Amino acid sequence: MITRHFIDVLKDGKKRRVHYRKAGSGPILLMVHQSPRSSKEYELLMEKWSAHFTCIAPDTPGFGQSDALPGNPEINQYADALINLLDALKIEKCAAYGFHSGGIILVTAVKRHANRFSVLAVGGYAIWSEEEMTLFSDSYLPEFHPSDYGEHLTWLWNRILEQTWFFPWFAADQDHRLSVAHDDPERVDAVVREMLDAGNAYQAGYGAVLSAPKDIPGVDADVPPCLISAYNGDPLQEHIDRLGELPPRWLAKKVTSPEEHQTVSLEHLLAHVQPAANKLPEVQDAGFISIHSNKFEGLIHWRGTKGADTLVIHAPAKNCPKNLNAQQIGIDLPGHGLSDDWINDAPLQWADWQFVIDAICSKLGTTNLVFNALPKGEPNKLYPNLEPDRFGNYLTKAWQIVRAQHVFDPWYEANSTHAIAFDPESLSPEKLAENHLALLNARSAKAYHLAFQDRP
């Protein structure tokens, strides 16, 4: 089972919160994701490799649920942030795996802190030419900010979709076509959500990787063994030929498929194992609770003061409140926010929700419940279908909903009779972006509304 955790990393007297996923037992394997993704992209791989390792996959700074680095960080600061994380987790030395930009961060960390790693496996390593860097220039990483009417969402959908059609994504011509093109809305949606989490912080993290020195340790460097491999269709496969002479115990090879890349990477990592992991520390004011029932099998996100006596339950299509006092704990309900969803689409009764809430109360030690009120309106109209579609229309549909929610009650009655007073600041793109992501993540909003209104 994959669990999720938070840890506070201390650097120069300042704390930075890091979110990570964990699975398995045995030696530690640090897994560094590519940009602009999060540790979620490694869930399937963690399920496979957790049979051999304690897999730890952090969200790199500014991505997923991890705080960003201050200022305008460069690649060395992202590499050092990995070491700071290992320090916070009390891990002296470990194996590591990184894909694309994750591999560049790892190799940079190895060049600066070789003694902290026992072995590396890397999926693709970029050695850009001057001509390619000129092509990227400022076009590859434009600023990404929410706009009043959701125009940024149309750009985002097409940018993520077409990065599988062309490389770089904006070079829409025959010379830059990729062989891995697709139009799968679920795959595009997965990356879109991670970009919405990161916001413009993606520019710093991705930019640091693109501008990183394009080299590997010298042939006489004292560094742990490393395997760099890239498969057919990966735009970085041709970069295998650009690596030049490698340090001792470093290998580079071209493989045919993602599956073969994973196989050779795992074999390489297993050849250089470290001792099993100790229990890892974590923060005490936020985390995830594992809940098991016949309809729910997963993690519930919580935040607040451990030992507080009151559990606050948010309204449907919202998420864990931020304005909690010292005697309150908030959660994301199943199918909301950072919490997992229900096992299947079977009709849910209030007893199903009550079971999960009671289990949370038991594990957190809370005795009182505070429920936020249901919104006015008909559930079928309040919560329309927002499943990803081929053209990304669900994104702008959700944006229009959260904008209307601040002006009319219920939101779908846009007329003078249902107009409500509002603070113009509530329509700022930044506030709407928070509401928008909460609505997209509220996969079980209608089910909760229906069950709550029919509870005994």
PyMOL commands that set and color helices and strands:
alter all, ss='L'
color gray80, all
select helices_A, chain A and resi 39-49+75-88+101-112+114-116+130-136+151-162+174-176+185-198+201-210+237-242+258-270+350-364+379-382+393-405+416-418+424-427+429-441+445-453
alter helices_A, ss='H'
color red, helices_A
select strands_A, chain A and resi 3-11+14-24+28-32+54-58+94-99+117-123+226-231+250-255+286-292+297-304+310-313+328-331+368-371
alter strands_A, ss='S'
color yellow, strands_A
deselect
rebuild
show_as cartoon
